[in-house]
Amino acid sequence: MNVLEAALKVLQEAGKPLHSQEITDCIIAGNLWQSSGKTPAATVEAAICVDMKKKADSSVFVRVASRTFGLNKRDVSQVNGQSLATVPLKNLPSNKDISKSYSFSDAAERVIEQFGNKQPMHYRAITEKAMEMNWLNTEGKTPEATMYAQIITEIKRYQKRGEQPRFAMHGKGYVGLTRWMGRGLAFEIEQHNKRVRQALHKRLLAMRPDEFEELIALLLAEIGFENIEVTKLSGDGGIDVRGTLVVGDVIRTRMSVQAKKWKPGNNVQAPVVQRVRGSISTHEQGLIITTSDFSPGARAEAARIDKIPVALMNGEQLVMLLVEYNLGVTRCSHDLIELDEDGVVLESSLGIS
């Protein structure tokens, strides 16, 4: 078998989509195909992606999530014109035995959830357990430092958006999950911020068209767009904007943006994505922003790898970005005092011996 035939065989046997690493593990365990390279999973994933790009809808493979592939809903008994035997794979590990790689933060959450007993764990112990379970795929020499840095970065990003982080720091390198906290100050802050985000979303829906237009243009500028030009105000509650997204003064991407102020429940459908893609000029990419959401068909249409990329931003993501860039909200800070952990200063000042 070649690599595509082996991947198809594995997915047929599994009966469900698999991560590219899982597909590769099954291929190697079943002795279906051998790679002389150091990264066989990358070879498998690249072969599948090339097949999907080349054959489009006629490919037997379909991407269902990041680095995760399934089978197209049609007859997949053949690939490259060759019939595949339906004999079950031998020596194929069960799904529970197949390792899967996660991001550092996702691996940390999984470790704490399964091995923390609802108690904080030190980031070094988290990293050690994640690598022991083969949940991390890294060649870095300091995975513990990377783990700690990514957890801290994620917490700051969530807090900047006014959203409760999934991790909570407990001092001296210990990390827990905020959902274990249940009640308390962090819980009350998150509930307050949630109500503010909901109120902000309602305010978006009540805006006049020119106000909404101005806000979207301002948000795009904050994100990093330059040369922003509002081209028209459409009759369906949407505006068209063109601009250049600049990243680090190095990467410049010309983008055509359509923003639709639609009520919740009135989701953007696939034809809208198609029309936006059809209006995009050469060397442009697309972005659709809506105060509502996108239908599954619209998301599938936007994700087609054989077409011009069209990014999607729904109402929840729009509100999160507005909060992150302090548009329509203000931030309040208060002093929080706690007892000294070791109590030495307290005992000395009170004359306790």
N, C-alpha and C positions, 0 to 999 in steps of 0.2 A: 504493500500500500504506500501511496505517497501521503504527504502530510494532510492534505484536504480529505482524502478518503478515510484516513485514520480519525480525524476530527469528527467527520460525519458519523462514523461508526460509533464513536463514544457518545455523541449526543443522542443517537437513536437508542442506544442501550440505556442511557440515563433517563430518557423520557421527559427531560426538563432542561431549561437553560443552565449553563455552567460558566464559571469564571475561567478565563483562558489558562490560569495556572492549574485548575482542576482538570480541564480537558487534557493538558499536557501530562499531568500525573497519571491519568488513566491510560493515555496512549503509551507511555513508557512502561507502566505496570503490565499492560496487556501485550507488550512487545510488538506493537503494530507498526512502529516507525522509530527510527533511531536518528539522533542528531549529533553531529560532531562538534557543534558549537557549545559555548558556555551558557547560553541563555535560550534553551529550547522553547520556553514559554513565549518569548518574544517572537521566535520564528513562527510558531503556531498562530499567534495572534495576527502577525503581519500577513501570513498566507490567507487567513480568513478575511481580513479587511480588504486585501487586494481582490479576492474573489467577489466580494460584495460590491466593490466599486466598479469592477469590470462588467459584471453581469447584472447589476442593479436588482430589480425585482425578480429576475430569473435565477438568482443565486439561491442555493439551498440553505444558506445561512442568513440569520438576521440578528442585529445587535439589540439587546433588550435593556442593557444598562452599561455603565462604564466597564469595559474589559470583560463583559459577560455576553455570551452568544447562545442563541437557540436555533431551532430549525424553522424554515419558512413553512407556512401552512399549505403544503401541497405535497405531491408525491416526491419523496426524497430517496427513493430506492436506488437512484443512480447518481453518479457524479463523474464528470468528465467522460460521459458516455459509457461508463463501465458499471455493470451490475454489482451490487455488494451483497455478500452472503448475509443471511439473517441469523447465523449461528451465534449464540451469546458469547461475549468475550470471556476468556478464561483468565484467572488470576487478576480480575478487575477489583480493586479495592472498593468497599462500600462507601457511600457518600459521607458517612460519619468519620471514615478513616482518611478522607482526602483533606489535606491541609489547604488553607486559604489565607492569602496575604491581605492585610488591612493597612490602612494608613496608621501612623503612629497614634493619633488621637482616638481612632476607632478601636484600635487594639487595646489602648489603655482602658477605654470604657468597658470592653469585653472582659478584660482581666479583673478589673475592680468588681464588676457585676458577679462574676463566677467564683472569684477567689477571695474577695474582700470581706465576706461575712458582714456586709453593711458597715464596715469600718474603713477609715482611710488607709491607704497603702503608700509606702515610700516609692518615689518614681523609679529608683533603681530596682526595687523588687518587682514593680510593674513591668519594666523593660525585660528583666530576666525571665519572668513567667511568659511574656508574650513571645520571646524568642524560643523558649522551651516548647511552646505549643505550635511553633512554626507559623505564627500569625504576623510576623514581621519579615519582610524581604529587604534587607539593607546590607550594603557592603561598607558602610561607614565604620570608622574605628571607635567612635564615641556614641553609640546608640542611646545611652542613658541621657547624655546632654541634649541630643536631638529630641528625645521624648519629652524632657522637661520643658525645653524651649517651645515645642509645638503646643503643649498643654497651656502654658502661660499665654502664648500668642492667641490661641482660640478663646480663652477667657476674656482677654482684653477686647477682642473683636466683637464678641457677644455683648459685652457690657457697653461698648460704644454704640451698638445698635439698640440699646435699651431692652435687651432680651436676656433672660436668665441663662447663664452658661450651664453646660451639662456637668462641668467639673467645679469643685470647690477646693481651695487651698486651705490646709489646716496647719501651716507652719512647719518649718524644718524639713521641707521636701515631701510632705505627706499630701496625698490627693484623695478626695472622695467624690461622690456623686451628689449633685444638688437635689436630685429627686428623693434622696433619702431624708433630707432635712424636713420635708413635710410642711412644717409651720416655722414661724420665727421671722426675724427681720428680713432675711433674703427672700423668703416666700412672699411677705407683704409687699416688698419693693417690686417684685416681679408682677404681682397682681395689679398694683397701681400702674406700672408701665404698660401692661396689657390693655388696661382700660384707656390709657392715653393713646395707644396705637389704634385702637378701635375708633376712638373719637376723631383721630386724624384721618382715618379712612373715610369716615362720614363727611368730614369737611372737604375732602377731595371731590366727593360726589356732588356737593352743594356749590362748588366753585363755578363761576362764570367761565365760558370758553376761553376768554382772553387771560383770565387768572390762571387757569390750568395750563395754558400754552406757556405763560411766563414761568410757572413753576417747573415744568418739564425742562425748559431751556436752561434754567438755573441749575437744576440737578445735573444735567449733562455736563455743564461747565465744571461743576464741583467734582464729578467723576473723572474728568480729564479730557473732555472734548474741546476742540478748538474750531474756529471758523464755523460757528453754529449759525444756521440759516433756517428760519421757519418758512416753509415754502407755501403752505396754504392751510386754511381751516376747512376741513371737509364737512359734509352734511350728515355724517354718521357719528358725530361726537368724537372724531379723531383729528389729530393734527399731524402733519408731515414735517419732519425736520431732517436736515442733512448737516453733517459735521465730520470732523476728523478726530478719532480717538487716539490720543498720544500717550504712550507709555515710556517713561524715562527719557524723553527727548530722543528716543531711538526708533521705537516702533510706531508707525503712523498708519492707521487703518481708516479709510474713508467709509462712512456708514450712513445708510438711509434708515431713519427712525420713524416709526408710526406709533403714536400714542392715542389710545382710545379710552375716553372717560365713560365707561359702561357700568351699569348697575350689576351687583352680584347676581349670579344666575344666568346672565346674558353672556355666556362664554364665547371667546373668539374661536371660530371654526376653521377647518383646513382651507377653504377657499380664500379666506383673508390672507393666510400665509402665502398661498400661491400668488395672489394679486400683488402682495408686497414684493415677493421674489421677482415677479415679472416687471416691476417698476424700477428695479435696482439697475444702476448703470454699471458699465464695465469697471472692474477693479473695486467694486463696493461690496459690503456685506450688509445684512439687514438686522434690525432690532425692532421688535414689537413690544410696546409697553401698554398694559391695560390695568384699569382699576378692578376688573373682574378676574377671570381666569381663562385657561385654555382647555379646549376639549381634547380627549385622547387623540383624535384624528389630527388636530392642529399640531400637537406635540410630535406625532409620528412624521407629519409632513415636514416640520422644521428640522427634524433630526436626520433627514435623508442625506446620506454621505455623497450621493452622486449629484447633488444640487448645490447652488450657492448657499452658504451658511446663513441661517436666520435665527438669531437668539431671541428668547422669550422671557419677559419679566411680568409676573402677575401682580395683583394688587398687594398681596402680602409682602412680596419682595420689594415692591415700590415703596411701601410704607417703611420697611426696614432701612432702605437706603436713605430716605428722607430723614429718619431719626439719626442715622449714622453721621450724616453731614449737617445735622442741626437745622434742618429746613422745616419750619412749621412747629418746632418744639424748642423748649429751653431746658437746660439742665440745672438741677439744684443739688448742692452738696451740703452735708451736715456732719458735724463732728460726732464721732462715735467713740466712747471711752469704754475700756475694759480693764479688769484687774490685771496687775502684773502677774505673769505666769508663775514665777518662782516666789513671789510674795516677799522678797527680801526688803525692798524699799518700803513696802507697807509696814512690815513688822518693825523696822528701825524707826520709822517716823512715829509709830504709836507707842514706842518704848516697850515693846513686847520682848521678853527674854525667854 
